[in-house]
C-alpha cells in the first residue's frame, strides 16, 4: 500500500511538472469565499472539532460527511468590496447552497456555488457557476472515505468549463496525549480539466495565467480538541495544501465553543507564492456561529419524518482578503431532526421451563 501511494504521488508530481503555476490571486480559495465556514477558515481536511461537517465540507475533503446522520441544508452569501478608489469595479459577491442526504449505504452531498468577482488588480476571478456531488462512507468506526466529481462554467473574461474528480479519507485516532478527538486526513482535489482559457491577471502579472483551481491539489490536515469539558471546547486545526506540487499553503484555525452552542473561530492562511509576489493577506479571519434547536408544530410532513424538532446554525464572518479587498459573509445550516444519542438496548430472552 505504501509503495502504491509513493508511485501515485511520483506520477502526479511528474504530470503536474509540465504546467507552469501562475493562477489568479485567490483562485485556490474560489469556492471557499461563499460562506462563513469557508471565509473564516473553518473548513479543514480533518474536519472542524467545534462544528459538524455539513454538505459544503466536500470542498476540502469528500470523506468528511461520512458520519452525518441527518439531512443537512446549507445556504451562504458573501459580499466583497475593493476599497481602492482607482478601480472601476469595486463590488463582488459569491453564494452557495448545498444539501446532504444520508442513507444506509452512503452519504450523498450536492453543492452549488456562484462566484462573481470583477476586481481588476487582485482576485481577478470573474464570473463562474460551480457544482460538486460527492459520496462518502464509514469503512470502520475510525476510517471514513469519500469521492466527488465537480464541474463548472465560467464567463466574463472568456468562456470556459471545468470537470474534475476528488477523493479523500479521514482517520479518527481518538486521544493522543493531551489532545482529545484527534483526527487526521488527506485529499486529492481537481483531477481533471480546470479553467484555462479565460484571460485574467495572475499572481505574477508578467507571465500568463495557468489553469485553476490547480490540478492535483494535495491537502493534508489534522484537528483536535486542546481542552474540553461540559462547558467549553477549545479546538484547533492545521492544514497543508500543495497545489500542483508548485506552491505551499498553510491554514491554521482556533475554535472556542461555549455550551456546544456559540463558537468563535479565528483563522490564518499563509499562501507562499502569493506572499512572494506581494499579495499580502496575513490579517486573521473571524467567524461567529450560533446553534439552537427549534420545534415546528402541527406539520404532518415534518412529523412523519421526525423532523418537527431540528437544529439550526446561523453564522457570520469577516476577512480582509488582501490590502484593498474585504469580505463579509452570512449563512445558515439546518440539520433536520435531532441527533440520536441513545444507544440500542439489547436484552437476552431465556425460556423458562
N, C-alpha and C positions, 0 to 999 in steps of 0.2 A: 504493500500500500504506500509506504514512504517513497519507494523507488518510482512508482507510477506518478505520485504527486510531484516529485522532483522533475521528472520528464515533462509533465504538463506545464510546469512553471517555466522550464527552459524553452519549450516550444512557444509559449506565449511571449516570452521575452524576445525571442528571435523574430516572431511575426510582427510585434509592435515596433521593433527597431527600425523598420522601413518607413515609419510615419514620423515626420517632424512634429514635435509637440509645441503647439502655439495656439491654444484655444482662446476664445474671447474671455475677457475678465469676468469672473463669476459664473462661467459655464459649468464648472464642476458641481455647483450648487443650484442649478437652474430650477429643478423641481422642488428643492427644499425651501424655496422662498415663500411658498404659498400658504403656509400655516404657522402658527406659533410654535408647534413642536419642532419643525424644521428650522425656522428662523432663530430660535433660541438655542439651537444645538442640542436638542433633547431626543434626537433620533440617532441611535447608535447600533453598531453591528451586533453587539451582545445584548442589546435591549436597554431600556431605562428601568432602574430599580423602583423609582417612585411612581411611575405611571405605566399602566398596562399597555401592551402593544396593540395599536389599532390597525386598521386596514392600510394606512399610509406608511407603516413601518417596512413594507416590502420595498420602499425606495432604497434602503440601505442593506437589507438582508431579507430575502423571501422566506427564511425559516422562522422569523420572529413571531409569526401569527399562529404557530402550530399548537400552542397551549390554550388558545382562545376558546371559551365555552359558549359565548353569547354572540348574537348578531350585533355588529358594530356599524354605526353610521357616522360619517365624518364630513365636515364642511369647513373650509377656511378661506380667508381673503386677506391679501396683503396690499397695502398702499405704499408705493415708493415715490420719493421725490428727490430731485437733484437741486441742491442749493446754489449751484454755480450759475450766476446770472448770465454768463456768456452762452449758455446752452439754450437752444430754442425749445427742445423737448425736455421738459422738467418733471413730468409726471409719468409714472408707470404703475402697473398693477399685476397681480397674479392671484389665481383662485384654484381651489381644488375641491373635489368631492370624492368620497370613496365608500365602499361597503365591504364588510367581512361577513361570511356565512360559514359557520362550522357544521360539519356533519360527521357521521361515524367513520368515514374513510379518510377524509382530509379536510382542510380548511381552505376555502376559496376567498380570494381578495380581488377586488376590482378598483381601479384608481383612474381618475381623470384630472388632468391639470391643464390650465391655460396660463401662459406667460406672455405679457405684453410690456416690454421694456425698451423704449426707443432712445435711451441715453446715448449721446454721441461720443463721449470720452471713455467713461468706464461703464461696464455692464452693457455692452452693445449687443444685447441678446435678441432684439427684435420680437416678433410675434410667433407663437407656436402653440399647438394643442398636442398633448402627450397622454398616452394611455398605457396602463400596465394591468396585467392579470396574473395572479400567482396561485400556486397550490403548495401547501405545507403539511407536514405530518410528524407526529411523535413516533420515533423509532423505538426508544426506550423511555424510561422515566427521567432520563438525563439528556438524551440526544434528540435534537429536532433537525429536520432538513427541509429545504424548500426550493422551488424553482419558479421562475416567472418569465413572461415574454412582454416586450414593450414595443410600441410603435408611435410615430408622431408625424406631424405635418407642420412645416414652418413656411412663413412668408414675410413680406415687408422688405427684406434686404435680399431678395431672391427666393425662389420656391424650391423646397427640398423635402425629403422624407427620411424617416429612420425606422429600423426594425431590428430588434435585438433579443438576446437571451441572457438570463441571470440565474445564478444558483448560490446556495449558501448553507451553512449549518450553524448551530449553536449548541454548546455543551454546558449543562448546569453542574458545576463542580461541587457546590454546597459551601461548607465552611472551610476557609483557608486562613489559618492563623486567627487574627482578629477580624478578618473580613467575613461577612455573612452574605449568603446568597451570591457567591462568586460565580460569574459566568464568563465564558469566552466564546468567540465566534469568528467566522470568516465568510467572505462572499466574493464572488467574481461577477462584475457587472459590465453591461454594454458590449456583449459579444455579438457583433453583427455590423450592420450598416448604420452609421450615425450621420448627423448633419454635416455636410462637407462642401456644398456648392454655394451656400449663402455668403454674400460678401459682408464681412464685419471686421471691425478693428479687433486686434488680438492683444494678448499680453505684451508681446513685443511688436509694436506697430511697424517696425522696419521690415518685418517678414510677413508672408501671407498666413492667413488663418488655417489651422489644422482642423480635422473632423472633431466634433464634440457632441455629447459627452465623450470622453476619451475611451477608446476601445480597450478591453481587458483591464478595467479598473479593479485593483485588488484592495479589499478592505479587511483589516484585522483589528479586533477590538476586545475589550474586557470591561466588565461592570460589576460593582459590588456595593453592599451597604457597609459604610465605615462604622456607623453606630446606629443601633435600632432598639427601641422599646415600644411600649404601648402608646406612648405619647408622640415621639418624634422618630424620624427616619432620615439619616444623612447618607445619601448615596453619591457615588462617583462613577464616571465612565470615561474611557480613553479609547480613541480610535486612531489608527494609522491608515492613511489612504495613499495608494501608489498608482496614479493614473498612467496607463501605458508604459509603466516602468521608467517614466521620464520626469516625474515630479514627486514631491513628498508633502503630504498634508497631515497635520496633527489637529485632532479635535479633543478638547477637554471639557468636562462638564461636572458641576456640583449641583445636587438637588436636595433641598431641605423640605421635608414634608411634615406637616403637623396634623395629627389625628387622622391620617390617611385621607384628608380632605383638601388641605391647602398646600400647594407646592410652589416653592420659589426655585427657579432654575437659572443658573448663571453659566454661560458657555464661552469658550475661547477657541478660535480657529487660527492656525498658522499655515498659510499656503506659501511654501518656499519659493516657487517660481514667480508668483505674483509679487512677493516682497522684493525679490531680486530685481524686478523691473519697475519698482517704485509705486506699486499699488498696495497701499497700506490699509489694513483693516484689523488692527490689534485691539480695538475697544471691545470689551466683552459684551455679549448679548444678554438680555434679561427676559425671562418669561414667567408668567404667573398663571397657575392652574387651580381651579376650584371645582371639586367634585361633590355632588349631592344626589340623593335619591328623590324620586317623585312618584306619585301614585295617580294613575288615571282611572277614575271610577266610571262605572256604567258604560263601558265599552266592551261589547261582547267579543269583537275580533281580537283585541289585545288580551282579554281574559282567557280566551280559548287557547292561547299560546303562552300563557304565564308571563305576559309582558305588561300587565297592569302596573306593576311596580318595577321601575327601571332606574338606571343611573345615568347622569349627565355630567360632563366635564366641560366647563366654559374656560376659555383661555385667552390671553393677550401676550404680545411680545414686542420688543423693540430692539433694533440693531442698527448701529452706524456701519453700513456695509463698507464704504470707502470714505475718502476725505469729504466728498460732497454728496454722497448718496446715503439716504436714511430710509429705513423701512419700519412700518408699524403694521402689526398683524393681529387678527382676531379669529377665533374658531370655536367650534362646538363638536363634542363627541358624545354619542348616545349609545350605551350598551343596553340592549333590550332584555328585560328580565333581570333577576338578581343571581349572583354567583352562588353555585351550590357548594356550601361548606360543610354539609352534613354527611359523614361517611356512611356507607351502607351497613346495615345491621345483619349479621349472619347468625342464624340460630341452628342448632343441631336437634333434629327430631329423633327421639328414641322411642321405639314402640314398647309399650308395657304389656306384658302378658299376664 
